[in-house]
Amino acid sequence: MGVQLRACSNVLPFDWIKTDISWTIDAETFAFRELGKPYSYLDAVRAGLGSRLKGGGYICSEYAAEIQLRCGGADPLTIPKAAPADLVDYWLNAGALLQVVRR
C-alpha cells in the first residue's frame, strides 16, 4: 500500500512523544510528497534484525525521522532511522516526554 497518513483517533490508544520541535513547511512538503511511496517490508525485517536499511521504500521510523529532521531540533548524525524503538529512545534520552493517549 505504501506510506499513508492515519488519524490518531482511529488507532487509540497510542503513545505521544512531545519533542518540542516545530512543524515546518519543509517537513510538510516532504511528508506529503512521500505519501504513497512503497513500504519496505524487507527493510522492516532488516530493522528488526539490526541490519542496515537498503532503501527500497520506507518503514515507519524512517519516514518519521526524515520528517523530524526537516523540523530542525534533531541531530542528523545521530537520529536513528532503522528501528522504531531506537527512534523512541533517541527522543526520550533527549528529554522528550512520553504520554499514553487513550481517547
PyMOL commands that set and color helices and strands:
alter all, ss='L'
color gray80, all
select helices_A, chain A and resi 8-11+25-33+41-49+60-71+84-93
alter helices_A, ss='H'
color red, helices_A
select strands_A, chain A and resi 14-18+97-101
alter strands_A, ss='S'
color yellow, strands_A
deselect
rebuild
show_as cartoon
